[in-house]
Amino acid sequence: MKEIEHALSTHWEQPWCMDRWEIINHIIKRYGFESYLEIGVSNPRWCFNMVSCRDKDGVDPGYEFDNNVANYKMTSDEFFDSIPKDKKWDVIFIDGLHLAQQVIKDVYNALDHLNEGGFILMHDCNPPNVWRQRENYSIDGYNYPWNGTTWKAYYQLRITRSDLSMCVVDTDYGVGILRNGSQTLAPADNEFYDFNILQQNKTEYLNLISCDELDSFLDTTNTNLDKNLTSTFG
């Protein structure tokens, strides 16, 4: 059984077309953004150190990685409670605790601290199998690879927030992108957030796109953002 679980935990069906940090850098460069916040730095070689931005901030309590380089050494809840309400960033990347209830809190807090026209990105939105989206990180004292239930938080936003533009890039376990704007809501027909139903409908549920479609999606968000601002400020 453990051999099967380990095989599932390391399985990925196809090579990544982009790493998470490449998508982040692409957005920063395209829009000339200057401020970046990462929630859940852990090992900075995985993402934080690879991001090219003038001003970078990181949040991590240091539970996973002994050499905690984050300049905010605390949980995301503590962080958002401690900063001024008018402190904002251009790009916020959420890769902290991979449980839906925490991810949705991080997203809503991030929206409150996002500059106009900015982006929120989320890691782990498209787990490859049911094992990777389990609730528990540690099994029998071992931390197997884990995407958690981030996808459930993302799906909740897809079925409730028509004022956001959202997609998941089909790479690196699903890199979610969201921005103020507009979208056609996904069907709210997965009442119990069943992973097997997600797998059957993930293109529609997640608005799943390829790396080649990323720039087209970003073009669409520009249009949706302009429409949103026009309707808000008339």
PyRosetta script that sets phi, psi and omega in degrees:
from pyrosetta import init, pose_from_sequence

init()
pose = pose_from_sequence("MKEIEHALSTHWEQPWCMDRWEIINHIIKRYGFESYLEIGVSNPRWCFNMVSCRDKDGVDPGYEFDNNVANYKMTSDEFFDSIPKDKKWDVIFIDGLHLAQQVIKDVYNALDHLNEGGFILMHDCNPPNVWRQRENYSIDGYNYPWNGTTWKAYYQLRITRSDLSMCVVDTDYGVGILRNGSQTLAPADNEFYDFNILQQNKTEYLNLISCDELDSFLDTTNTNLDKNLTSTFG")
pose.set_psi(1, -44.9)
pose.set_omega(1, -178.4)
pose.set_phi(2, -65.7)
pose.set_psi(2, -34.6)
pose.set_omega(2, 177.6)
pose.set_phi(3, -63.7)
pose.set_psi(3, -40.4)
pose.set_omega(3, 178.1)
pose.set_phi(4, -65.3)
pose.set_psi(4, -45.0)
pose.set_omega(4, -180.0)
pose.set_phi(5, -61.0)
pose.set_psi(5, -40.8)
pose.set_omega(5, -179.6)
pose.set_phi(6, -66.6)
pose.set_psi(6, -39.4)
pose.set_omega(6, 177.8)
pose.set_phi(7, -62.2)
pose.set_psi(7, -43.3)
pose.set_omega(7, 178.3)
pose.set_phi(8, -64.0)
pose.set_psi(8, -37.4)
pose.set_omega(8, -174.6)
pose.set_phi(9, -68.1)
pose.set_psi(9, -23.2)
pose.set_omega(9, -176.4)
pose.set_phi(10, -107.4)
pose.set_psi(10, 3.7)
pose.set_omega(10, -174.0)
pose.set_phi(11, -80.4)
pose.set_psi(11, 134.7)
pose.set_omega(11, 169.1)
pose.set_phi(12, -141.0)
pose.set_psi(12, 131.8)
pose.set_omega(12, -166.4)
pose.set_phi(13, -74.2)
pose.set_psi(13, -27.3)
pose.set_omega(13, -175.7)
pose.set_phi(14, -152.4)
pose.set_psi(14, 159.3)
pose.set_omega(14, 179.9)
pose.set_phi(15, -63.1)
pose.set_psi(15, 150.3)
pose.set_omega(15, 177.0)
pose.set_phi(16, -73.2)
pose.set_psi(16, 139.2)
pose.set_omega(16, 175.1)
pose.set_phi(17, -86.4)
pose.set_psi(17, -25.8)
pose.set_omega(17, 174.7)
pose.set_phi(18, -150.5)
pose.set_psi(18, 146.2)
pose.set_omega(18, 169.7)
pose.set_phi(19, -82.9)
pose.set_psi(19, 162.1)
pose.set_omega(19, -179.0)
pose.set_phi(20, -56.1)
pose.set_psi(20, -43.3)
pose.set_omega(20, -177.0)
pose.set_phi(21, -68.2)
pose.set_psi(21, -27.3)
pose.set_omega(21, 176.4)
pose.set_phi(22, -68.4)
pose.set_psi(22, -38.5)
pose.set_omega(22, 176.4)
pose.set_phi(23, -66.3)
pose.set_psi(23, -43.3)
pose.set_omega(23, 178.1)
pose.set_phi(24, -59.2)
pose.set_psi(24, -49.0)
pose.set_omega(24, -179.5)
pose.set_phi(25, -63.3)
pose.set_psi(25, -36.4)
pose.set_omega(25, 179.0)
pose.set_phi(26, -61.8)
pose.set_psi(26, -44.2)
pose.set_omega(26, -180.0)
pose.set_phi(27, -67.9)
pose.set_psi(27, -43.0)
pose.set_omega(27, 178.8)
pose.set_phi(28, -59.6)
pose.set_psi(28, -46.1)
pose.set_omega(28, -178.9)
pose.set_phi(29, -68.1)
pose.set_psi(29, -42.4)
pose.set_omega(29, -177.2)
pose.set_phi(30, -60.9)
pose.set_psi(30, -39.3)
pose.set_omega(30, -175.1)
pose.set_phi(31, -103.0)
pose.set_psi(31, -0.6)
pose.set_omega(31, -179.6)
pose.set_phi(32, 66.2)
pose.set_psi(32, 33.4)
pose.set_omega(32, -178.3)
pose.set_phi(33, -70.0)
pose.set_psi(33, 154.7)
pose.set_omega(33, -174.5)
pose.set_phi(34, -127.3)
pose.set_psi(34, -6.8)
pose.set_omega(34, -178.3)
pose.set_phi(35, -133.2)
pose.set_psi(35, 137.3)
pose.set_omega(35, -173.7)
pose.set_phi(36, -138.4)
pose.set_psi(36, 134.5)
pose.set_omega(36, 176.2)
pose.set_phi(37, -124.9)
pose.set_psi(37, 132.1)
pose.set_omega(37, 177.5)
pose.set_phi(38, -118.2)
pose.set_psi(38, 121.7)
pose.set_omega(38, 176.5)
pose.set_phi(39, -96.2)
pose.set_psi(39, 111.2)
pose.set_omega(39, -178.7)
pose.set_phi(40, 94.6)
pose.set_psi(40, 66.9)
pose.set_omega(40, -176.1)
pose.set_phi(41, -72.6)
pose.set_psi(41, -47.1)
pose.set_omega(41, -175.5)
pose.set_phi(42, 51.0)
pose.set_psi(42, -124.9)
pose.set_omega(42, 177.5)
pose.set_phi(43, -76.7)
pose.set_psi(43, 114.1)
pose.set_omega(43, -174.0)
pose.set_phi(44, -65.9)
pose.set_psi(44, -16.3)
pose.set_omega(44, 178.6)
pose.set_phi(45, -71.1)
pose.set_psi(45, -19.6)
pose.set_omega(45, -179.2)
pose.set_phi(46, -72.2)
pose.set_psi(46, -32.5)
pose.set_omega(46, -177.4)
pose.set_phi(47, -154.7)
pose.set_psi(47, -55.7)
pose.set_omega(47, -168.2)
pose.set_phi(48, -52.7)
pose.set_psi(48, -47.7)
pose.set_omega(48, -178.3)
pose.set_phi(49, -67.7)
pose.set_psi(49, -20.0)
pose.set_omega(49, -176.7)
pose.set_phi(50, -87.4)
pose.set_psi(50, -12.7)
pose.set_omega(50, -177.3)
pose.set_phi(51, -82.5)
pose.set_psi(51, 130.1)
pose.set_omega(51, 179.7)
pose.set_phi(52, -104.0)
pose.set_psi(52, 106.3)
pose.set_omega(52, -179.8)
pose.set_phi(53, -154.7)
pose.set_psi(53, 147.6)
pose.set_omega(53, -176.1)
pose.set_phi(54, -59.9)
pose.set_psi(54, -49.8)
pose.set_omega(54, -178.7)
pose.set_phi(55, -116.9)
pose.set_psi(55, 122.5)
pose.set_omega(55, -178.5)
pose.set_phi(56, -127.8)
pose.set_psi(56, 134.5)
pose.set_omega(56, 174.2)
pose.set_phi(57, -127.1)
pose.set_psi(57, 146.2)
pose.set_omega(57, 179.3)
pose.set_phi(58, -131.5)
pose.set_psi(58, 145.8)
pose.set_omega(58, 179.5)
pose.set_phi(59, -123.9)
pose.set_psi(59, 126.9)
pose.set_omega(59, 176.1)
pose.set_phi(60, -166.1)
pose.set_psi(60, 132.3)
pose.set_omega(60, 178.6)
pose.set_phi(61, -77.4)
pose.set_psi(61, -11.1)
pose.set_omega(61, 176.6)
pose.set_phi(62, 84.2)
pose.set_psi(62, 22.7)
pose.set_omega(62, -178.9)
pose.set_phi(63, -72.9)
pose.set_psi(63, -34.6)
pose.set_omega(63, -172.9)
pose.set_phi(64, -94.8)
pose.set_psi(64, -35.2)
pose.set_omega(64, -170.3)
pose.set_phi(65, -125.2)
pose.set_psi(65, 120.1)
pose.set_omega(65, -172.9)
pose.set_phi(66, -61.7)
pose.set_psi(66, -40.4)
pose.set_omega(66, -178.4)
pose.set_phi(67, -88.4)
pose.set_psi(67, 79.1)
pose.set_omega(67, -174.4)
pose.set_phi(68, -78.7)
pose.set_psi(68, 109.9)
pose.set_omega(68, -176.7)
pose.set_phi(69, -93.7)
pose.set_psi(69, -4.2)
pose.set_omega(69, -178.2)
pose.set_phi(70, -61.8)
pose.set_psi(70, 139.3)
pose.set_omega(70, 178.4)
pose.set_phi(71, -80.3)
pose.set_psi(71, -12.9)
pose.set_omega(71, 171.4)
pose.set_phi(72, -115.5)
pose.set_psi(72, 96.3)
pose.set_omega(72, -175.2)
pose.set_phi(73, -90.4)
pose.set_psi(73, 81.4)
pose.set_omega(73, -174.7)
pose.set_phi(74, -166.7)
pose.set_psi(74, 172.3)
pose.set_omega(74, 175.7)
pose.set_phi(75, -73.8)
pose.set_psi(75, 164.2)
pose.set_omega(75, 179.8)
pose.set_phi(76, -65.4)
pose.set_psi(76, -36.9)
pose.set_omega(76, 177.3)
pose.set_phi(77, -61.3)
pose.set_psi(77, -46.0)
pose.set_omega(77, 178.7)
pose.set_phi(78, -62.6)
pose.set_psi(78, -39.4)
pose.set_omega(78, -179.4)
pose.set_phi(79, -62.3)
pose.set_psi(79, -53.1)
pose.set_omega(79, -176.6)
pose.set_phi(80, -66.3)
pose.set_psi(80, -28.3)
pose.set_omega(80, 176.6)
pose.set_phi(81, -72.4)
pose.set_psi(81, -21.0)
pose.set_omega(81, -171.5)
pose.set_phi(82, -98.4)
pose.set_psi(82, -16.3)
pose.set_omega(82, -174.0)
pose.set_phi(83, -94.4)
pose.set_psi(83, 155.6)
pose.set_omega(83, 177.7)
pose.set_phi(84, -61.4)
pose.set_psi(84, 148.7)
pose.set_omega(84, -177.9)
pose.set_phi(85, -64.4)
pose.set_psi(85, -24.7)
pose.set_omega(85, -177.9)
pose.set_phi(86, -94.7)
pose.set_psi(86, 5.9)
pose.set_omega(86, 176.2)
pose.set_phi(87, -76.6)
pose.set_psi(87, 124.6)
pose.set_omega(87, -174.4)
pose.set_phi(88, -138.4)
pose.set_psi(88, 159.4)
pose.set_omega(88, 178.5)
pose.set_phi(89, -131.1)
pose.set_psi(89, 160.4)
pose.set_omega(89, 177.0)
pose.set_phi(90, -80.8)
pose.set_psi(90, -39.9)
pose.set_omega(90, -179.0)
pose.set_phi(91, -132.2)
pose.set_psi(91, 129.9)
pose.set_omega(91, 176.9)
pose.set_phi(92, -125.0)
pose.set_psi(92, 122.6)
pose.set_omega(92, -179.4)
pose.set_phi(93, -107.3)
pose.set_psi(93, 123.4)
pose.set_omega(93, -176.9)
pose.set_phi(94, -105.1)
pose.set_psi(94, 115.1)
pose.set_omega(94, 179.3)
pose.set_phi(95, -147.6)
pose.set_psi(95, 41.0)
pose.set_omega(95, -177.9)
pose.set_phi(96, -89.5)
pose.set_psi(96, -133.5)
pose.set_omega(96, 179.2)
pose.set_phi(97, -64.4)
pose.set_psi(97, 122.6)
pose.set_omega(97, -170.6)
pose.set_phi(98, -86.8)
pose.set_psi(98, 46.2)
pose.set_omega(98, 176.4)
pose.set_phi(99, -117.2)
pose.set_psi(99, 136.9)
pose.set_omega(99, -169.7)
pose.set_phi(100, -53.7)
pose.set_psi(100, -43.6)
pose.set_omega(100, -175.8)
pose.set_phi(101, -64.0)
pose.set_psi(101, -32.4)
pose.set_omega(101, 177.8)
pose.set_phi(102, -80.5)
pose.set_psi(102, -39.3)
pose.set_omega(102, -179.2)
pose.set_phi(103, -61.6)
pose.set_psi(103, -42.5)
pose.set_omega(103, -178.7)
pose.set_phi(104, -65.7)
pose.set_psi(104, -35.4)
pose.set_omega(104, 174.8)
pose.set_phi(105, -64.4)
pose.set_psi(105, -42.9)
pose.set_omega(105, 179.7)
pose.set_phi(106, -62.4)
pose.set_psi(106, -39.9)
pose.set_omega(106, -179.4)
pose.set_phi(107, -64.7)
pose.set_psi(107, -48.0)
pose.set_omega(107, -178.3)
pose.set_phi(108, -65.3)
pose.set_psi(108, -37.9)
pose.set_omega(108, 174.5)
pose.set_phi(109, -65.4)
pose.set_psi(109, -40.4)
pose.set_omega(109, 179.4)
pose.set_phi(110, -63.9)
pose.set_psi(110, -39.7)
pose.set_omega(110, 178.2)
pose.set_phi(111, -59.5)
pose.set_psi(111, -34.4)
pose.set_omega(111, 178.6)
pose.set_phi(112, -71.3)
pose.set_psi(112, -17.1)
pose.set_omega(112, -176.5)
pose.set_phi(113, -121.7)
pose.set_psi(113, 29.3)
pose.set_omega(113, -178.8)
pose.set_phi(114, -106.3)
pose.set_psi(114, 128.8)
pose.set_omega(114, 175.9)
pose.set_phi(115, -63.4)
pose.set_psi(115, 152.7)
pose.set_omega(115, 176.4)
pose.set_phi(116, -56.0)
pose.set_psi(116, 128.9)
pose.set_omega(116, -178.8)
pose.set_phi(117, 84.4)
pose.set_psi(117, 1.0)
pose.set_omega(117, -177.7)
pose.set_phi(118, -80.6)
pose.set_psi(118, 177.2)
pose.set_omega(118, -176.5)
pose.set_phi(119, -128.5)
pose.set_psi(119, 146.1)
pose.set_omega(119, 166.7)
pose.set_phi(120, -111.5)
pose.set_psi(120, 132.9)
pose.set_omega(120, 175.1)
pose.set_phi(121, -118.3)
pose.set_psi(121, 147.7)
pose.set_omega(121, -176.7)
pose.set_phi(122, -132.6)
pose.set_psi(122, 132.7)
pose.set_omega(122, 177.0)
pose.set_phi(123, -91.0)
pose.set_psi(123, 159.8)
pose.set_omega(123, 170.6)
pose.set_phi(124, 70.8)
pose.set_psi(124, 33.2)
pose.set_omega(124, -177.8)
pose.set_phi(125, -86.5)
pose.set_psi(125, -8.3)
pose.set_omega(125, -177.1)
pose.set_phi(126, -137.4)
pose.set_psi(126, 73.0)
pose.set_omega(126, -179.1)
pose.set_phi(127, -61.0)
pose.set_psi(127, 142.7)
pose.set_omega(127, -176.9)
pose.set_phi(128, -76.8)
pose.set_psi(128, -18.1)
pose.set_omega(128, -178.2)
pose.set_phi(129, -160.5)
pose.set_psi(129, 170.1)
pose.set_omega(129, -174.0)
pose.set_phi(130, -65.4)
pose.set_psi(130, -31.2)
pose.set_omega(130, 179.5)
pose.set_phi(131, -64.0)
pose.set_psi(131, -40.5)
pose.set_omega(131, -177.7)
pose.set_phi(132, -70.1)
pose.set_psi(132, -19.6)
pose.set_omega(132, -179.4)
pose.set_phi(133, -103.5)
pose.set_psi(133, 23.7)
pose.set_omega(133, 177.8)
pose.set_phi(134, -65.8)
pose.set_psi(134, 163.2)
pose.set_omega(134, -179.9)
pose.set_phi(135, -75.7)
pose.set_psi(135, -37.2)
pose.set_omega(135, -173.0)
pose.set_phi(136, -96.2)
pose.set_psi(136, 127.8)
pose.set_omega(136, 177.0)
pose.set_phi(137, -69.3)
pose.set_psi(137, -54.0)
pose.set_omega(137, -176.1)
pose.set_phi(138, -88.6)
pose.set_psi(138, 133.4)
pose.set_omega(138, 175.4)
pose.set_phi(139, -126.0)
pose.set_psi(139, 119.6)
pose.set_omega(139, -178.4)
pose.set_phi(140, 52.4)
pose.set_psi(140, 38.6)
pose.set_omega(140, 176.1)
pose.set_phi(141, 82.1)
pose.set_psi(141, 2.7)
pose.set_omega(141, -179.2)
pose.set_phi(142, -116.4)
pose.set_psi(142, 134.3)
pose.set_omega(142, 179.4)
pose.set_phi(143, -90.2)
pose.set_psi(143, 91.9)
pose.set_omega(143, 175.6)
pose.set_phi(144, -71.7)
pose.set_psi(144, 157.8)
pose.set_omega(144, 173.7)
pose.set_phi(145, -51.6)
pose.set_psi(145, 141.9)
pose.set_omega(145, -165.8)
pose.set_phi(146, -148.7)
pose.set_psi(146, 125.6)
pose.set_omega(146, 169.5)
pose.set_phi(147, -100.9)
pose.set_psi(147, -20.7)
pose.set_omega(147, 177.5)
pose.set_phi(148, 66.6)
pose.set_psi(148, -153.3)
pose.set_omega(148, -174.9)
pose.set_phi(149, -110.2)
pose.set_psi(149, 29.2)
pose.set_omega(149, 175.6)
pose.set_phi(150, -54.1)
pose.set_psi(150, -36.9)
pose.set_omega(150, -177.5)
pose.set_phi(151, -59.5)
pose.set_psi(151, -30.7)
pose.set_omega(151, -179.0)
pose.set_phi(152, -68.3)
pose.set_psi(152, -38.6)
pose.set_omega(152, 176.1)
pose.set_phi(153, -65.5)
pose.set_psi(153, -41.9)
pose.set_omega(153, 179.3)
pose.set_phi(154, -63.4)
pose.set_psi(154, -45.5)
pose.set_omega(154, -179.9)
pose.set_phi(155, -62.7)
pose.set_psi(155, -38.4)
pose.set_omega(155, 177.8)
pose.set_phi(156, -58.5)
pose.set_psi(156, -41.4)
pose.set_omega(156, 177.8)
pose.set_phi(157, -68.1)
pose.set_psi(157, -34.0)
pose.set_omega(157, -179.9)
pose.set_phi(158, -68.1)
pose.set_psi(158, -25.8)
pose.set_omega(158, -177.8)
pose.set_phi(159, -101.7)
pose.set_psi(159, -2.8)
pose.set_omega(159, -175.5)
pose.set_phi(160, -126.8)
pose.set_psi(160, -22.5)
pose.set_omega(160, -170.9)
pose.set_phi(161, -113.0)
pose.set_psi(161, 86.9)
pose.set_omega(161, 178.0)
pose.set_phi(162, -72.7)
pose.set_psi(162, -9.5)
pose.set_omega(162, -179.0)
pose.set_phi(163, -91.1)
pose.set_psi(163, 10.2)
pose.set_omega(163, 176.9)
pose.set_phi(164, -116.9)
pose.set_psi(164, 150.9)
pose.set_omega(164, 167.2)
pose.set_phi(165, -102.3)
pose.set_psi(165, 127.5)
pose.set_omega(165, -171.3)
pose.set_phi(166, -140.1)
pose.set_psi(166, 146.4)
pose.set_omega(166, 169.6)
pose.set_phi(167, -155.9)
pose.set_psi(167, 166.5)
pose.set_omega(167, 169.3)
pose.set_phi(168, -123.0)
pose.set_psi(168, 124.7)
pose.set_omega(168, 175.1)
pose.set_phi(169, -81.2)
pose.set_psi(169, 128.5)
pose.set_omega(169, -172.3)
pose.set_phi(170, -79.8)
pose.set_psi(170, 72.1)
pose.set_omega(170, 179.9)
pose.set_phi(171, -161.8)
pose.set_psi(171, 157.8)
pose.set_omega(171, 173.5)
pose.set_phi(172, 49.5)
pose.set_psi(172, 47.5)
pose.set_omega(172, 178.9)
pose.set_phi(173, 62.8)
pose.set_psi(173, 24.1)
pose.set_omega(173, 174.4)
pose.set_phi(174, 88.5)
pose.set_psi(174, 101.9)
pose.set_omega(174, 178.9)
pose.set_phi(175, -101.0)
pose.set_psi(175, 106.8)
pose.set_omega(175, 180.0)
pose.set_phi(176, -79.2)
pose.set_psi(176, 142.0)
pose.set_omega(176, 177.7)
pose.set_phi(177, -129.5)
pose.set_psi(177, 131.7)
pose.set_omega(177, 175.3)
pose.set_phi(178, -143.1)
pose.set_psi(178, 152.4)
pose.set_omega(178, -175.6)
pose.set_phi(179, -154.6)
pose.set_psi(179, 149.8)
pose.set_omega(179, 173.2)
pose.set_phi(180, -58.6)
pose.set_psi(180, 139.7)
pose.set_omega(180, -176.6)
pose.set_phi(181, 166.6)
pose.set_psi(181, -120.1)
pose.set_omega(181, 177.3)
pose.set_phi(182, -161.1)
pose.set_psi(182, 157.6)
pose.set_omega(182, 177.7)
pose.set_phi(183, -158.5)
pose.set_psi(183, 156.4)
pose.set_omega(183, 168.6)
pose.set_phi(184, -80.5)
pose.set_psi(184, 124.3)
pose.set_omega(184, -175.5)
pose.set_phi(185, -65.5)
pose.set_psi(185, 146.0)
pose.set_omega(185, 174.4)
pose.set_phi(186, -72.4)
pose.set_psi(186, 157.4)
pose.set_omega(186, 177.7)
pose.set_phi(187, -61.8)
pose.set_psi(187, 132.0)
pose.set_omega(187, 178.7)
pose.set_phi(188, -92.3)
pose.set_psi(188, 55.7)
pose.set_omega(188, -174.3)
pose.set_phi(189, -113.0)
pose.set_psi(189, 14.8)
pose.set_omega(189, 175.2)
pose.set_phi(190, -115.6)
pose.set_psi(190, 69.9)
pose.set_omega(190, -169.2)
pose.set_phi(191, -57.1)
pose.set_psi(191, -36.7)
pose.set_omega(191, -175.7)
pose.set_phi(192, -102.5)
pose.set_psi(192, 14.8)
pose.set_omega(192, 177.0)
pose.set_phi(193, 51.1)
pose.set_psi(193, 52.9)
pose.set_omega(193, -178.8)
pose.set_phi(194, -79.8)
pose.set_psi(194, 128.7)
pose.set_omega(194, -175.8)
pose.set_phi(195, -66.3)
pose.set_psi(195, -36.1)
pose.set_omega(195, 179.7)
pose.set_phi(196, -64.4)
pose.set_psi(196, -35.7)
pose.set_omega(196, 176.4)
pose.set_phi(197, -69.8)
pose.set_psi(197, -38.3)
pose.set_omega(197, 173.7)
pose.set_phi(198, -56.0)
pose.set_psi(198, -47.5)
pose.set_omega(198, -176.6)
pose.set_phi(199, -59.5)
pose.set_psi(199, -33.9)
pose.set_omega(199, -179.6)
pose.set_phi(200, -76.7)
pose.set_psi(200, -20.2)
pose.set_omega(200, -172.4)
pose.set_phi(201, -130.8)
pose.set_psi(201, 20.4)
pose.set_omega(201, -168.1)
pose.set_phi(202, -66.9)
pose.set_psi(202, -29.4)
pose.set_omega(202, 177.7)
pose.set_phi(203, -60.3)
pose.set_psi(203, -43.3)
pose.set_omega(203, -179.9)
pose.set_phi(204, -79.7)
pose.set_psi(204, -44.3)
pose.set_omega(204, -178.0)
pose.set_phi(205, -60.1)
pose.set_psi(205, -44.6)
pose.set_omega(205, -173.6)
pose.set_phi(206, -94.2)
pose.set_psi(206, -9.6)
pose.set_omega(206, -165.8)
pose.set_phi(207, 51.9)
pose.set_psi(207, 59.2)
pose.set_omega(207, -173.8)
pose.set_phi(208, -75.8)
pose.set_psi(208, 127.4)
pose.set_omega(208, -180.0)
pose.set_phi(209, -127.5)
pose.set_psi(209, 161.2)
pose.set_omega(209, 175.4)
pose.set_phi(210, -86.0)
pose.set_psi(210, 166.5)
pose.set_omega(210, 176.0)
pose.set_phi(211, -60.3)
pose.set_psi(211, -35.1)
pose.set_omega(211, 179.9)
pose.set_phi(212, -65.9)
pose.set_psi(212, -20.7)
pose.set_omega(212, -179.1)
pose.set_phi(213, -93.8)
pose.set_psi(213, 0.0)
pose.set_omega(213, -174.0)
pose.set_phi(214, -60.1)
pose.set_psi(214, -49.1)
pose.set_omega(214, -176.9)
pose.set_phi(215, -65.1)
pose.set_psi(215, -35.3)
pose.set_omega(215, 176.4)
pose.set_phi(216, -63.7)
pose.set_psi(216, -40.9)
pose.set_omega(216, 176.8)
pose.set_phi(217, -62.5)
pose.set_psi(217, -44.2)
pose.set_omega(217, 180.0)
pose.set_phi(218, -62.1)
pose.set_psi(218, -38.5)
pose.set_omega(218, 175.4)
pose.set_phi(219, -59.4)
pose.set_psi(219, -41.8)
pose.set_omega(219, 179.4)
pose.set_phi(220, -64.3)
pose.set_psi(220, -38.7)
pose.set_omega(220, 180.0)
pose.set_phi(221, -65.5)
pose.set_psi(221, -33.2)
pose.set_omega(221, 177.2)
pose.set_phi(222, -61.0)
pose.set_psi(222, -45.6)
pose.set_omega(222, 179.1)
pose.set_phi(223, -64.0)
pose.set_psi(223, -44.9)
pose.set_omega(223, -179.2)
pose.set_phi(224, -65.6)
pose.set_psi(224, -36.3)
pose.set_omega(224, 178.1)
pose.set_phi(225, -65.1)
pose.set_psi(225, -44.1)
pose.set_omega(225, 178.9)
pose.set_phi(226, -60.6)
pose.set_psi(226, -42.8)
pose.set_omega(226, 178.6)
pose.set_phi(227, -63.8)
pose.set_psi(227, -40.2)
pose.set_omega(227, -179.4)
pose.set_phi(228, -64.0)
pose.set_psi(228, -43.7)
pose.set_omega(228, -180.0)
pose.set_phi(229, -66.8)
pose.set_psi(229, -37.4)
pose.set_omega(229, 178.9)
pose.set_phi(230, -64.2)
pose.set_psi(230, -42.9)
pose.set_omega(230, -179.7)
pose.set_phi(231, -69.6)
pose.set_psi(231, -29.4)
pose.set_omega(231, -178.9)
pose.set_phi(232, -77.6)
pose.set_psi(232, -42.6)
pose.set_omega(232, -173.1)
pose.set_phi(233, -108.4)
pose.set_psi(233, -3.5)
pose.set_omega(233, 172.7)
pose.set_phi(234, 60.7)
pose.dump_pdb("model.pdb")
